[in-house]
Amino acid sequence: LLDTLPEMIRRLNQDPTDWYAANKLDPPVVAASGPEIEQAERRLKGPLERSKEDVEAAIKRHRSRTLWAPMTNAALGLWLATSPMTVGLFDPVAAAIPPALGHAVAEPQFRNAGLGVSEIVSGLLVTVFALMGMFRPWRWVQWVTASLGLWVMLAPLLFWTTSAAAYAIDTLLGMLIVAFAVMIPPTPGISRRALAADDDRPLGWTYSPSTFTQRIPIVALAFVGLFVSRYLAAYQMGHIDGLWDPFFDPGGAPVRNGSEAVVTSWVSKGFPIADAGLGAFAYSLDILAGAIGDRRRWRTMPWMVLLFGLLIVPLGVVSVSFIIIQPPLIGALCTLCIFQAAVTVVLIPYSVDEVLATIQYLWGATRAGEPFWRTFWMGGPALSENQTPHTDLDRPVSELLKEFVTGGVNFPWTLVASTLLGALLMTTPLIFGTQPPLYFSDHVVGCLIVMVAVTAMAEVVRPVRFFNVVLGAWIAVSPFVLSGGGTTAIVANVAIGQALIVLSLPRGTRSDQHYGGWDRAIV
């Protein structure tokens, strides 16, 4: 052994993945190690998997097959330019309900006329740029067209339109314009080096976090959030005269229920536009950012993946924060807002693995000699020796459904129980008779516990569950610091706090997936 050990170590350091494979071990465990990065650097100095000419030819074939997309955008632009006349935006006698938020805005005919002019100008510009894109493969033309689509989505909110039809048309057309501009044709701005390889797995990973089986659940949940936000925004903008809320009363506000009280509160009035509409716009961006790109986008579109993560995680924090402040600052609760926040929180664990893969790739590519900013904006080549793409949607339905639910996420019973305890804390007035200020503390901390526990269901961020140890300790001592709890409430808080601490210590179940050099951080 003493004679062979040095040679074993030399071979291991020379090529860790090949050594692991030859000895029937798991190569992804060491695939992101230093020697593998050095090996990738040497490999990237030579010819890539496909030549630049081959990549250009593939892009031209893709473009020729999708010329119908800019043609469709030209038609959508004409539809948009003619819609103001069909929905009555220039009709001065159209009846209008004042915005429920009570903002001091211009007269309805001026607001609608402004939106009408915007639609005509935007529609004509979309048509012009779409036709330009059909005949000239200019990348900037595609991005300008997509930017116009985003403006079309946002304009009804800025103009406070009284037309529900115009709001619906602009939302739909705006999303379609973006899709037909940069999602269906070849996405502009990706370097030829990034497209030279088919490798879709990050270095040291056992799966690709950018497959459509990973992203479809995110997009589906974002659609749910979009539908709820648009419903709330319709009330704020005066398109409908009431909201449905089966559980909560208005808490003294001069409206019919808790949902109406919350979305017309002083917090919502602090926004210059309907905040629910702004949320709908953010969910629309989630949908578009979640759908764009192929299963290699963690390395071909790093900037988009990081933008996607920035859209989801802060949106989740904002949604939970809005739930947190409702009882103590607004004095009412909103059923639809709670449902929307739950949807947003669930988005977080399903998206963080792709963000981690992109950060790891940028770090590894920079170490391998690739320019950071060029890689960030234009993508970069594959670092892995394994260039075989894996199956995505072409699998049995049962496998797809399982992957939809468990892709990068699992559900240890400890985290599920922690989530239930957080939800229980939000109902302490009903169950244990808790009164403010202790109830406000229970509500705030309960929301945070749920967000932390659900986020920790993603394996790559499992350590965030330790925040619940601190929150559990506060729950246990809060009845002795804050008033509002009887004997039952005190006992309940102490028991819940201690249980949460115990539940947050074990890591819980761990899948057999590997995440590059991040495995050792999953404790």
N, C-alpha and C positions, 0 to 999 in steps of 0.2 A: 504493500500500500504506500509506503514512504517513497518508493521509486516511481510509482505511477501517479501519485497525487499531484506533483507539480505539472505534469503533462495534462492531466485532467483540467486543472485550473487554467492553464494556458489556452486550451481549446475552448473552455467556457468563456473566457474573456475575449477571445478572438471572434466568436460568433455565438452569442448566447442562445438565440432562437433555434439555430440548427443543432446545437448541443442538447437542448431540452427535447427537441423532436427526436433526435437519435436515441435518447435514453428514455423515451416514452413518458416524458413529462409534459407539462402544459406550456407551450411556447409563449402565449400572450403574457404570461407572468413577467417575462424579461424582455418583451418586444420593444419596450420604450426605454431600455437602459442606455447608458452612455455609448458602449460599443456599437449598438445598433444605429444610433444617431450618426456616429462617425462613418459607419458603413453606408448609410443613406447619403451622407455628404459626398463620399467618393462616387457613389452611383449617379448622383444628380449632375456631376461634372461631365458625364458622358452622354451619349444619345438617349433620349427618353423613349418610352414604349411606342409612341407614334410620332412621326415627323410633323413639323409645322404644316407641311403641305397636306398631309392626310387629315389633320384636324380642320384646316380650312375647307377642304372638300366636304367633310362631314357637316360643317356649319352651313355651307351652301346648300347641301341636300336638305337639311332641316328647314332652312329658310324657304326653299322652293316649295316644300310640302305645306308650309304654314302661311303662304301669302294671303290666304283667305282671312287671316286675323286682322291685318291692317285694313283690308277691304271692309271687314265687318265694322271696324272702328270708324271708318269714313261714314258708313250708314248710321251708326249710333250718334255720330256728331250731328248729322242732319236731323235725326230724330230729336236730339236735345235742342237744337236751334229752333225747331218748330213747336216744341212742347209748350212754351209760354202762352201761345195763342189758344191751345187746346184745353189748358187747365185754368184759363181765366186770370193769369197774372197781371194783365193789363186792363182788366175789367174794373172800373172804379166803383161800380155799384155792388160788387160781390160782398156779401155779409161776412163779417169776421168776428170771431170770439177773441176777446182780449187775452193775451198770454196769461196763463194761470200764475206765473211767477210775479206778475205785477211790475215788470221792468218798465222804465220810462223809455219807450221806443217811439219811432216815427209813426205816422198814420199808416194804416194797412196798405193803402194804395201805393204809397211811396216805397214801402218795404218790398211789396210784391213786384213793383215795376223794376226795382233795383235787381232783384233776383232774375226777373225776366231778361233784362239786358245782359246780365252775367251768363245766363244760359245760352243766349243767342251768340255772344262773342265766343264763349268757351266751345260751343258746338261747332262753330265755323273753324276755329283754330284746330280742334281735334280732327276735323275732316281734312284740313290742309296738311297737317303734319302726318296723318295716317297715309295720305296719298304720296307724300314725299318718301315715307318709309317703305312703300311698296317698290319704288323705283331706285332708291339709293339706300344701301345698308349702313346708314349713318347711326352710330350708337346714340348720339345726343338727341336725335329725333325721337327715339323710343322713350328716353327718359323724360323729355319734354311732354310727350303725349301722356305718359303715366302721371306726371305732375299735374297736368290739366284734369285728369280723372280724380285726383285727390282734392283739388279745388272744387270740383263739381260736387263731391260728397260733403264738403264742409260749408259751401255757400248758403244752403237753406238755414243753417244755424246762425250764421253771421248776419243774415238779413232778417231773421225772425219771421220767416214767411208764414202767412196764415193758411197756406194751401197744403193740406196733407198729401194731395196727389203730387205736387211738385217735390215735396220732401221725399216721397217714396221713389219717384222717377229718378231724382238726382242720386239717391243712394245706390240704386240698382245700376244705373248707367255708369256712375263713377267707378264702381267696383269692376264692371265689365270692361271699361276702357283700360284700366290698369292691367287687367288680366290679358287682354288682347294686345297690349303694347309690349309688355316685358316678360310675361309668363308663358305664353303659348309659343311665340317665335323664339329663336335663340336669344337667351338673356344677354343683353349687352354688358361689356365691361369685364368679362371673364378672360383671363389670360390663356393663351394657347398651351402654355406649360401645364396649367391646371387641368385642361381638357385632354391631355395626352394619354392619361392612364384611366382605367376603369375602376381602380381600387376605391371601394366605398366604406372601408373599415379604418378607423383611426389606428395609429400604431399602438399595439398592445391591447386593443379592444377585441371582444369576441362578437360584436355586432355593430351595425351602423346606426347611430342615433338619428340619422337624417332620412331613413326610409319612410315611405308613405304610411306604413303600418304604425310607425312611431308618431307621425304628425296628424293623421286623420282624427284621432280622438281630440287633439288640441283644437283643430279647426271646427270639429263638430260642437265642442263645448263653447267655442267662441261664437258660433252661430246662435246658440241658446242665449248667451249674454247679449248679443246684438238684438235679438227679438225683444227681450225684456227691456233693454235700454230704450229702444225705439218706442215702446209702449209708454214708458214713463216720460220720454221726451214729448210725445204727442200731447200729453196732458199739460206739461210745462209750457208748450208753445201755443196752447189753446185750440188744438185740433180736435180734442175730445173734451167732454165736460165732466169727467169723473174717472177715478181709478178703482179697481177691485182690490179689496183687502179683507179676507175672511176672519182675521184674528185680532187686529189691534185697533183700538179707538184713537181718536185724534189727540187725546191728552190736553184738551182745553182749547185747541186751535179751532178757528171757525170754518172747519171743513168736515167731511163725512167720515174719514177713517185715518189710520196711522200713516198709510202710504201717501195720501194727499198732504198730510201735515208735514211729513219729512221732506218731500220734493218741492214744497213751497216755503220751506223754512228760511231763516236768515242765512244759513250756511249756503243753500242753493242760490239765494239771491246775491251772494257775494261774487258769483261768476258772471262775467259779461254776457255769456251765452248760456243756453240751457245746459246744465251740467250733465243731465242724463243723455242729452244729445251728444255731448262731448264724449261720454262713455261709449255711446253707440259708434261714434267715429273711431275710437280706440279699438273697439272689438272688430270693426271692419279692417283696420290695419293689422290686427292679429291674424285675421283670416287670410289676408293677402300675403303677409310675411310668412305665415305658416305654410302656404301652398306653393310659393315660388321655389324654383330650383329642383334639382334631382337629388338622389340619395348620396351624392358626393358633396353636397353644398357646405358641409362643415369645413371643407378645405377649398372649395371653389368660390364660395361667397361668405367669407368670415364676417364681413361687416354686416351682412344681412342677418346672420344667425345671432350676432351680439345685439343688433337692434331688436330682433324678435324677443330675445331674453329681456331687454330693457323695457319692452312694451308689456310683457306679461308680469314680471316680478313687481315693478312699481305699481302697475294697475291692481294687482292683488293686494298690495299694502294699502293703497288708497281706498279700495273697496272695504277692506276690513276696518280701516280707520273711520270710514263713514258709519259703519255699524257701531263702532265703539262709542262715538260721540252722540249717538241718537238719544239714549235715555238721559245722560247727565246734562247735555247741552241743548237738545231740542225738546225733550220731554215726551217723545213718542217713538214708536217702532214701526218699521216698514217691512211687511212680509216680502214684497217683491225685491226690495233691496237686500234682504238677508239671503234670499235665494240666489240673487245675482252675485253676491259676495262669495257664497259657497261655490258657485261655478268657477269664479275667478281663482279662488284658492286651489281648487283641484287642478287648474291649468299649470300651477307652479311645478309640482313634482314631475309632470310629464315633459317639461321643457328644459330642465336644468342640465340633463345629461348632454344634450347637443351643445349647449353653451360651454360646458366643461371640455368637450372634445375639441371645440374650436380654439379655446384658450390653449389647450395642450398642443394643438397643431401649430399655432402661431409661435409658441415657445420652441418647439422642436424644429420647425422650419428655419427659424432665425439661427438656432444653433448649427443647423446644417448648411448655413451660408446663404439662405434666401433673404433678400431685403424685406424688412418687416413691413413697411408701409405699402410696398407693392403687393406683398402677399395679403395684407389686410384688405385692400380694396379690390384686388384682381384675382385673388386665390393663388394657389401654388401647387407644385407637383406632389405626387404621392410619395410618402416616406417609406412605406411598407414594401417588402419584397413580394408579398402576396397580392397579385393584381387580379384575382378572380372575384368578380362581383357576386353578391349573394342574392338569393331569391327575395322578392318583396311581396307584391300582391298576388303573384301567380302561385298560390298555395291553397290547400283546402280551407273552406270557410271556418271550420272549427279552429284551425291553427291561427287564422287571421283574427278571429274574435278573442282568442286567448292573448295574442300579441297586442291587440288594441288595449287590453286592460292591464297587462303585466309588463309592457315594454319599458324597461328601466325602472320599474316600480314594483314593490311588493308590499304586503299588508301584514306585518307582524301584529299579533294579537295585543301586544303591549301598546303599540301606537294607536290601534283601533280603540282600545280601552281609554287611552289618554284623550282621544278625540271626543269620545262620549262623555268623559268627565268635564271637558271644556264646555260642551253643549249643556250639561247639567248645571254648571255654574251660571249659565245665562238664564236659567229658569228658577233660580232660588227663591224669588218672591212668591211664585206659585206653589212651590213644594215645601219650602221651609219657612215661609213668612218673613224673609229678609227685607229690611227697609234700607233706604239710603241713609248714610253714604256707603254702608257695607255692600249694598246691592250694586251700586255703581262700580265698586272695586271688583266684585264678582263678575259683572258683565264685561268690563274691560279685560280682565285677566282671562276670562273664559274664551273670549274672541282670540286673544293671543295664543292661548294653549292650542286651540283648534288649528290655527294657521301653522304653528310650529310642528305639531304632530303630523298634519297632512303633508307638509313640505318634507319632513324626514322620511316619509314613505318612499321617496326617491333614494336609491342606495347611495348615490354619489354625494348626497348631503345628509346622510344618516346622523352624523355628529351634531346637527343643529338641535336634536332632541334634548340635549343637555340644557338648553335654555329653559326647558320645562321644569328642571330641577329647581331653578331659582324662582320660577313662577309658583311652583308647588309650595316652596317654603313661605312665600308671601301669603298664599291662600291660607296656610295653616296658622299664621300669626295675625292675619288681618282682623279677625273678630275681637282680638284683644287690643287693637290699636284704633279701630273705627267702631262707631256706634251703629245700631240698626239691626243687631242680631240677637234673637232670644237664645235660650239654651239649645234648642234643636238646631238652629242655624250655626251656633258655635261648634257643636259636635260635628255637624256635617262638614263645615269648612276644614276643621282639623283633620278629619278622616280623608276628605278629598285631597287635601294638600299632601298628606303623607303617602297616600296611594299614588299620586302623580309622581312623587319623587322616586318611589320604588319602581314604577313602570318605566321611568325615563332612563334608568341606569343600564339595563341590558340592551345590547345592539339589536336583538331580534333576528329573525330568519334572514339568511343571506343566500342569494342565488349563486349559480356557478358562473356568472358573467365576470369578465375582467375589464378594467377601465384604465389600461396603461399603467403609469406609475402611481395612479390614484388609489389603488387597492389598499395600500397600507393606511390611508387616511380614513377608511370606512371602519370605524371602531364603535 
